[in-house]
Amino acid sequence: DMVLRDRNHPSVVIWSFCNEAGCEGWRERGGPRFQEVAHRLDGSRPTLANMFTFDDLLSHTVDVQGFSHQSRQKLDACHARLPDKPIYMSECCSCNTFRDEDEGCETLRDNPHTACTQKSFNARCAESNTATNASDGAAYAVGTMVWTLFDYYGEPPVGGFEVSSSYGQYDLCGFPKAAASWYRTQWLLGVPDGPDKPFATKGSHEVHLVESWESPDAFPSTKGAKTRAIHAYSSAPSVELLVNGVSQGTRAVTRMVDGPGSYAEWEAVPWEAGELSAVAKDAVGAPVAKASRHTNGKPAALQLSVDAPSPHTGTGAALLLDGQDAALLRASIVDGAGRVAHLASSNVTFRVVSGPGRIQGTHNGDVHSHLPNDSPTYPAYHGLVRAVVRVTSAAGRPAAERALLAKIDVRGPLAAAARAAADTTATPIVVEASSPGFAPARVTIPTSTDLAADGVMAVAAAGAGKSVRI
């Protein structure tokens, strides 16, 4: 059923038979049948199992040897025993973290299963994990997949307190955590340009400050303290930290492949309101990148922007009116200087003012939130709220497809979209966000009926090899 359902999705690269313990012992016996079915129904893709072991029935059955959370020594041993078998580190490095949480417990090892708030800083876990870079430099290995790119519902650190996992480099809404910058500096900017990179970075460097620059009194665990612990991620060999222009010292940064120290750390930075800056420097001490954090003023305004569709995120310039396409909106609570208010938690309500769209869902990325994600209203988490806006028109589909949708999804949104497709005008969708105490904010989302220009394959082809910032 899985292969039949998903074989026409271009995002599927490999069919995976099982996961971890489900690949071991008597469960291996289902492997040959899976292999036969997968190849018969879709001979275009290889098969894999996300395993702990190798050189057994399942290992000799699937096309690609997958490994979950294993070391380079395990990969080398497998290659020595099975020199013609492609190897893929299909799961690694589950270093939990919550977005923008300055205080709490630091994750030091894979999946600690603690009810404690997990700090944004987790580089010590990532760089010390033997699986994180196990495939680097191994010509026989395809690469490594971090578990995970996004947080997802299920597998919370402690059941009951959280409703989602917290392994992701991005939260449930697709807002980036600090971990996304660590992997970007290590696995993208720290790698020479070549065929193994999704796009060239031309020797550029970046620096990211992990923590905010709010007062220690803003956090219960540091109330009364006079200093803050600060970390920075960078692709450059050193980072200097400054508070209101006064240097707090320079720290070396080492690429993870060369040894520990893939981050800069200042354990006790005297706090004073104002600007915290990190200046990345090259091998001769010349500045190559800068990042700043500012102490927030009071929340002053609500801003609304479009993360997708957007050329900046590689998601095209318009929504396709196919009854399914969706936009990702970002509502930000900002202070008087226009900076996201780190501690803001105001409720934000979204509504479609005009155009062929509806609010599909909302969330803020907080793993503790038990609120329904189909509500039009959601509180901000560290100043941000996400809204998903889905198109309600199928005018961009051929007439034959619209007729089929009306029969298949009789009482659902696709049938309604198909029936409304008589109007083939690509009318933009206008969305408004409102929050008590702030003026409402609006954005306009472009739409299109041009499948050749704005369909998923066309957008993917147009963005191939180009830089993406999310």
C-alpha positions as CSV (number, residue, x, y, z in Angstrom):
1,D,0.0,0.0,0.0
2,M,2.8,2.4,0.9
3,V,4.6,1.9,-2.4
4,L,1.4,2.2,-4.5
5,R,0.4,5.3,-2.6
6,D,3.6,7.2,-2.7
7,R,5.6,6.0,-5.8
8,N,4.7,9.1,-7.8
9,H,6.0,11.5,-5.2
10,P,9.4,12.9,-6.3
11,S,10.5,13.4,-2.7
12,V,10.7,9.7,-2.1
13,V,14.3,8.5,-2.6
14,I,14.6,5.1,-0.9
15,W,11.9,2.7,0.4
16,S,12.8,1.7,4.0
17,F,11.5,-1.7,5.3
18,C,11.9,-1.3,9.0
19,N,13.4,0.7,11.9
20,E,15.9,-0.3,14.5
21,A,14.6,-3.1,16.7
22,G,12.0,-3.8,14.0
23,C,14.8,-4.9,11.7
24,E,16.3,-7.5,14.1
25,G,15.8,-11.2,14.9
26,W,12.7,-12.9,13.5
27,R,11.5,-9.6,12.0
28,E,14.1,-9.9,9.3
29,R,12.2,-12.7,7.7
30,G,9.8,-10.2,6.1
31,G,12.6,-8.5,4.2
32,P,12.7,-10.7,1.1
33,R,8.9,-10.3,0.6
34,F,9.3,-6.5,1.0
35,Q,12.1,-6.4,-1.5
36,E,10.1,-8.3,-4.0
37,V,7.0,-6.1,-3.6
38,A,8.9,-2.8,-3.7
39,H,10.8,-3.7,-6.8
40,R,7.8,-5.1,-8.6
41,L,5.6,-2.0,-7.9
42,D,8.4,0.5,-8.3
43,G,11.7,-0.6,-9.9
44,S,13.0,3.0,-9.9
45,R,14.1,3.2,-6.3
46,P,16.4,1.1,-4.1
47,T,15.4,-0.3,-0.7
48,L,17.0,0.1,2.8
49,A,16.6,-1.0,6.4
50,N,17.5,1.4,9.3
51,M,19.5,-1.2,11.2
52,F,21.9,-1.7,14.2
53,T,23.5,-4.8,12.6
54,F,24.9,-6.0,9.3
55,D,25.8,-9.2,7.4
56,D,22.6,-10.9,8.2
57,L,19.5,-11.9,6.1
58,L,18.1,-8.4,5.9
59,S,21.5,-6.8,5.2
60,H,22.0,-9.2,2.2
61,T,18.4,-8.5,1.0
62,V,18.0,-4.8,0.8
63,D,19.9,-2.7,-1.8
64,V,21.4,-0.2,0.7
65,Q,22.7,-0.9,4.1
66,G,21.2,1.6,6.5
67,F,22.5,2.3,10.0
68,S,20.9,4.0,13.0
69,H,23.1,5.8,15.5
70,Q,26.3,3.8,14.8
71,S,30.0,4.7,14.8
72,R,32.5,5.0,12.0
73,Q,34.0,1.8,13.3
74,K,30.7,0.0,12.5
75,L,30.6,1.5,9.0
76,D,34.2,0.5,8.3
77,A,33.6,-3.1,9.6
78,C,30.5,-3.4,7.3
79,H,32.4,-2.1,4.3
80,A,35.2,-4.5,4.9
81,R,32.7,-7.4,5.1
82,L,30.5,-6.2,2.3
83,P,32.7,-4.1,0.0
84,D,30.1,-3.8,-2.8
85,K,27.2,-2.7,-0.6
86,P,26.3,1.0,-0.6
87,I,26.1,2.3,3.0
88,Y,23.9,5.1,4.4
89,M,23.9,6.5,7.9
90,S,20.1,6.7,7.8
91,E,19.6,8.0,11.3
92,C,21.8,9.8,13.7
93,C,22.4,12.5,16.3
94,S,19.1,13.1,18.2
95,C,20.3,16.0,20.4
96,N,17.1,17.5,21.8
97,T,16.5,21.2,22.0
98,F,13.7,23.7,22.3
99,R,13.6,26.8,20.1
100,D,15.0,30.0,21.7
101,E,15.1,28.6,25.2
102,D,18.0,30.3,26.9
103,E,17.8,28.5,30.3
104,G,17.0,24.9,31.4
105,C,18.9,21.7,30.9
106,E,21.7,21.3,28.3
107,T,21.3,18.2,26.2
108,L,24.6,16.3,26.5
109,R,23.7,13.0,24.9
110,D,21.2,11.5,22.5
111,N,17.6,11.7,23.7
112,P,18.0,12.1,27.5
113,H,14.2,11.7,28.2
114,T,14.0,14.5,30.7
115,A,11.1,16.7,31.6
116,C,13.5,19.7,31.9
117,T,13.3,22.6,29.5
118,Q,16.0,21.8,26.9
119,K,18.3,24.7,26.1
120,S,18.8,26.0,22.6
121,F,22.5,25.3,23.0
122,N,23.2,21.6,22.2
123,A,26.4,21.6,20.2
124,R,28.3,19.7,22.9
125,C,25.9,16.8,22.3
126,A,26.1,17.0,18.5
127,E,29.9,17.1,18.2
128,S,30.5,14.4,20.8
129,N,28.0,12.0,19.2
130,T,30.1,9.3,17.4
131,A,27.4,9.0,14.7
132,T,27.2,12.7,13.8
133,N,30.2,12.6,11.4
134,A,30.6,8.9,11.0
135,S,30.2,9.0,7.2
136,D,32.5,12.0,6.6
137,G,35.3,11.1,4.2
138,A,34.1,7.6,3.6
139,A,33.8,7.2,-0.1
140,Y,31.7,4.1,0.2
141,A,29.0,5.9,2.3
142,V,26.2,8.0,0.9
143,G,26.1,10.4,3.8
144,T,24.2,10.9,7.1
145,M,20.6,11.9,7.9
146,V,20.1,13.8,11.1
147,W,17.1,12.7,13.2
148,T,15.5,15.1,12.6
149,L,15.1,18.1,10.4
150,F,11.8,19.0,12.0
151,D,10.1,18.3,15.3
152,Y,7.1,16.1,14.8
153,Y,4.1,14.9,16.8
154,G,4.9,11.8,18.9
155,E,8.1,10.6,20.7
156,P,8.1,13.5,23.3
157,P,11.0,13.5,25.7
158,V,8.6,12.7,28.5
159,G,5.0,11.6,27.7
160,G,2.3,13.9,29.0
161,F,4.4,17.1,29.4
162,E,5.2,17.5,25.7
163,V,3.1,16.5,22.7
164,S,6.0,16.4,20.1
165,S,9.5,15.4,19.7
166,S,12.3,18.0,20.1
167,Y,15.1,16.5,18.0
168,G,14.5,18.9,15.1
169,Q,16.7,21.6,13.7
170,Y,13.4,23.3,13.1
171,D,10.4,23.3,15.4
172,L,6.9,22.0,14.5
173,C,6.2,25.2,12.5
174,G,9.4,25.3,10.5
175,F,10.9,28.1,12.6
176,P,14.7,27.4,12.8
177,K,16.3,26.6,16.1
178,A,20.0,27.4,16.9
179,A,20.8,23.8,15.9
180,A,20.0,24.7,12.2
181,S,22.9,27.2,12.3
182,W,25.3,24.7,13.8
183,Y,24.7,22.2,11.0
184,R,24.8,25.0,8.5
185,T,28.2,26.1,9.7
186,Q,29.6,22.6,10.0
187,W,28.0,20.7,7.0
188,L,27.6,23.5,4.5
189,L,29.8,26.5,5.0
190,G,32.6,24.4,6.5
191,V,32.7,22.2,3.4
192,P,34.6,23.2,0.2
193,D,32.4,23.9,-2.8
194,G,31.9,20.9,-5.1
195,P,29.4,18.3,-6.3
196,D,28.6,17.2,-2.8
197,K,27.1,20.6,-1.8
198,P,23.6,21.6,-2.7
199,F,24.8,25.1,-3.7
200,A,28.1,26.9,-3.7
201,T,28.9,29.2,-0.7
202,K,32.1,30.7,-2.2
203,G,34.1,30.7,1.0
204,S,31.6,32.9,2.9
205,H,31.3,32.7,6.6
206,E,28.5,33.2,9.1
207,V,28.1,33.5,12.8
208,H,25.0,32.9,15.0
209,L,24.4,33.9,18.6
210,V,22.5,31.1,20.4
211,E,21.1,33.0,23.3
212,S,19.1,36.3,23.6
213,W,20.4,39.3,25.5
214,E,17.6,39.6,28.0
215,S,18.3,40.2,31.7
216,P,19.2,37.3,33.9
217,D,16.1,38.4,35.9
218,A,13.9,37.4,33.0
219,F,14.5,33.7,33.7
220,P,13.6,32.0,37.0
221,S,16.8,29.9,37.1
222,T,19.1,32.9,36.8
223,K,17.1,35.6,38.7
224,G,19.4,37.8,40.7
225,A,22.5,36.7,38.6
226,K,24.8,39.4,37.1
227,T,26.1,37.4,34.2
228,R,24.9,35.4,31.2
229,A,26.3,32.3,29.6
230,I,26.6,32.9,25.8
231,H,27.4,30.7,22.9
232,A,28.1,31.3,19.2
233,Y,28.2,29.1,16.1
234,S,30.4,30.0,13.2
235,S,32.2,28.6,10.2
236,A,35.1,31.0,10.9
237,P,38.1,30.0,13.0
238,S,37.4,32.5,15.8
239,V,34.7,34.7,17.3
240,E,35.0,37.8,19.4
241,L,32.1,38.8,21.7
242,L,31.3,42.4,22.5
243,V,28.8,44.0,24.9
244,N,27.9,47.5,23.9
245,G,31.1,47.6,21.9
246,V,33.4,46.4,24.8
247,S,35.2,43.1,24.0
248,Q,34.5,40.1,26.2
249,G,37.3,38.1,24.6
250,T,37.9,36.0,21.5
251,R,37.3,32.2,21.3
252,A,38.6,29.7,18.8
253,V,36.2,27.6,16.8
254,T,37.2,24.2,15.4
255,R,35.5,22.3,12.7
256,M,33.9,19.2,14.1
257,V,35.8,17.0,11.7
258,D,39.0,18.3,13.1
259,G,38.2,17.8,16.8
260,P,36.0,19.2,19.6
261,G,35.3,22.9,20.0
262,S,32.8,23.5,17.2
263,Y,31.3,26.5,19.1
264,A,32.5,29.6,21.0
265,E,31.6,29.8,24.7
266,W,31.7,32.6,27.2
267,E,30.5,31.2,30.6
268,A,30.0,34.4,32.5
269,V,29.4,37.6,30.5
270,P,28.5,40.6,32.6
271,W,25.0,41.6,31.7
272,E,24.0,45.2,30.8
273,A,21.1,46.2,28.6
274,G,22.0,47.0,25.0
275,E,23.7,45.2,22.2
276,L,25.4,41.8,22.3
277,S,27.6,41.3,19.2
278,A,29.6,38.3,17.8
279,V,32.2,39.1,15.2
280,A,33.6,36.1,13.3
281,K,37.2,36.4,12.1
282,D,39.3,34.6,9.6
283,A,42.7,33.0,10.1
284,V,44.5,36.4,10.0
285,G,42.0,38.0,12.4
286,A,40.0,40.0,9.8
287,P,36.2,40.3,10.4
288,V,34.2,38.2,8.0
289,A,30.7,38.1,9.6
290,K,28.7,39.7,12.4
291,A,25.6,38.9,14.4
292,S,23.9,40.9,17.1
293,R,21.2,40.5,19.8
294,H,19.6,43.4,21.5
295,T,17.7,43.7,24.8
296,N,14.1,44.1,23.8
297,G,11.9,47.0,24.6
298,K,8.2,46.5,25.3
299,P,6.2,44.7,22.6
300,A,4.9,47.4,20.3
301,A,3.6,46.0,17.1
302,L,2.4,42.9,15.2
303,Q,4.1,42.1,11.9
304,L,3.0,39.6,9.3
305,S,5.2,38.1,6.5
306,V,5.2,35.2,4.0
307,D,7.8,32.5,4.4
308,A,6.4,30.4,1.6
309,P,5.8,30.9,-1.3
310,S,9.0,32.9,-1.5
311,P,12.1,32.8,-3.7
312,H,14.2,33.3,-0.6
313,T,13.1,29.9,0.7
314,G,13.1,28.1,-2.7
315,T,9.3,27.8,-2.6
316,G,8.4,29.7,-5.7
317,A,6.6,33.0,-6.2
318,A,2.9,32.0,-6.0
319,L,0.5,29.4,-4.7
320,L,-0.8,27.0,-7.3
321,L,-4.6,26.9,-7.3
322,D,-4.7,23.1,-7.2
323,G,-6.9,22.6,-4.1
324,Q,-3.9,21.6,-2.1
325,D,-1.0,24.1,-2.1
326,A,-0.4,26.0,1.1
327,A,1.4,29.2,2.3
328,L,3.4,29.5,5.5
329,L,2.8,32.9,7.2
330,R,4.9,34.2,10.1
331,A,3.4,36.5,12.7
332,S,6.0,38.4,14.8
333,I,5.4,40.4,18.0
334,V,8.1,43.1,17.8
335,D,9.4,45.9,20.0
336,G,9.7,49.6,19.1
337,A,12.9,48.9,17.1
338,G,11.1,46.2,15.0
339,R,13.0,43.3,16.7
340,V,11.2,40.1,17.6
341,A,10.3,40.3,21.3
342,H,12.0,37.3,22.8
343,L,9.5,36.8,25.7
344,A,6.3,37.8,23.9
345,S,3.4,35.4,24.2
346,S,0.4,37.5,23.0
347,N,-2.5,35.7,21.3
348,V,-2.6,36.1,17.5
349,T,-5.8,35.5,15.4
350,F,-5.7,34.9,11.6
351,R,-8.5,35.4,9.1
352,V,-8.7,35.3,5.3
353,V,-10.0,38.7,4.2
354,S,-10.4,37.8,0.5
355,G,-9.3,35.4,-2.1
356,P,-9.4,31.6,-2.6
357,G,-7.9,30.5,0.7
358,R,-8.7,29.3,4.3
359,I,-6.8,29.0,7.5
360,Q,-5.7,25.4,7.5
361,G,-3.8,25.5,10.9
362,T,-1.8,27.5,13.4
363,H,0.9,26.8,15.9
364,N,3.9,28.4,17.7
365,G,6.4,25.5,17.9
366,D,6.1,25.1,21.6
367,V,6.4,21.3,22.4
368,H,4.4,21.9,25.5
369,S,1.3,23.3,23.7
370,H,-1.8,21.2,24.0
371,L,-4.0,23.7,22.1
372,P,-5.8,22.5,18.9
373,N,-3.7,23.3,15.8
374,D,-6.8,24.0,13.7
375,S,-7.8,27.0,15.8
376,P,-7.5,30.5,14.1
377,T,-6.0,31.9,17.3
378,Y,-2.7,30.8,18.8
379,P,-0.4,32.4,21.4
380,A,3.1,33.5,20.4
381,Y,6.1,31.4,21.6
382,H,9.2,33.6,21.9
383,G,7.4,36.2,19.8
384,L,6.4,34.0,16.8
385,V,3.2,32.3,15.5
386,R,2.8,30.3,12.3
387,A,-0.4,30.2,10.2
388,V,-0.9,27.7,7.3
389,V,-3.2,29.0,4.5
390,R,-4.5,26.5,2.0
391,V,-6.0,27.3,-1.4
392,T,-9.7,26.7,-1.8
393,S,-9.6,26.7,-5.6
394,A,-8.6,24.0,-8.1
395,A,-8.6,26.3,-11.1
396,G,-5.0,25.4,-11.8
397,R,-5.9,21.8,-12.5
398,P,-7.0,20.3,-15.8
399,A,-10.8,19.9,-16.1
400,A,-10.5,16.1,-16.0
401,E,-8.6,16.2,-12.7
402,R,-11.2,18.6,-11.2
403,A,-14.0,16.2,-12.1
404,L,-12.2,13.3,-10.5
405,L,-11.5,15.3,-7.3
406,A,-15.2,16.1,-7.0
407,K,-16.0,12.4,-7.1
408,I,-13.2,11.3,-4.8
409,D,-13.4,14.0,-2.1
410,V,-17.2,14.3,-2.2
411,R,-17.7,16.2,1.1
412,G,-14.2,17.5,1.5
413,P,-12.3,20.7,0.5
414,L,-11.0,19.3,-2.8
415,A,-14.5,18.7,-4.1
416,A,-15.5,22.2,-3.1
417,A,-12.4,23.6,-4.8
418,A,-13.2,21.6,-7.9
419,R,-16.8,22.9,-8.1
420,A,-15.5,26.5,-7.6
421,A,-13.0,26.1,-10.5
422,A,-15.2,27.7,-13.1
423,D,-13.5,31.0,-12.3
424,T,-9.9,30.5,-13.6
425,T,-8.8,34.0,-12.4
426,A,-5.7,33.8,-10.2
427,T,-7.0,36.1,-7.4
428,P,-4.5,36.8,-4.6
429,I,-5.3,35.7,-1.0
430,V,-5.3,38.5,1.6
431,V,-4.8,37.4,5.2
432,E,-5.1,39.6,8.3
433,A,-3.5,38.9,11.7
434,S,-4.7,40.6,14.8
435,S,-3.7,40.7,18.5
436,P,-5.0,42.6,21.5
437,G,-3.2,45.9,21.9
438,F,-1.7,46.0,18.4
439,A,-2.9,47.3,15.0
440,P,-3.8,44.5,12.7
441,A,-1.3,43.4,10.0
442,R,-2.1,42.1,6.5
443,V,-0.2,40.3,3.7
444,T,-1.1,39.4,0.1
445,I,-0.3,35.9,-1.1
446,P,0.0,35.7,-4.9
447,T,-1.7,32.8,-6.6
448,S,-1.4,31.1,-10.0
449,T,-3.1,28.7,-12.4
450,D,0.1,28.1,-14.4
451,L,1.1,24.6,-13.6
452,A,4.1,24.8,-15.9
453,A,5.6,27.8,-14.1
454,D,4.3,27.3,-10.5
455,G,3.8,23.6,-10.0
456,V,6.0,21.8,-7.5
457,M,8.3,20.3,-10.1
458,A,8.8,23.6,-11.8
459,V,9.6,25.4,-8.5
460,A,12.0,22.6,-7.6
461,A,13.8,22.9,-10.9
462,A,14.0,26.7,-10.7
463,G,15.5,26.5,-7.2
464,A,18.0,23.7,-7.9
465,G,21.6,24.8,-7.1
466,K,20.5,28.1,-5.6
467,S,21.1,29.4,-2.1
468,V,18.2,29.0,0.4
469,R,17.7,30.8,3.7
470,I,14.9,29.6,6.0
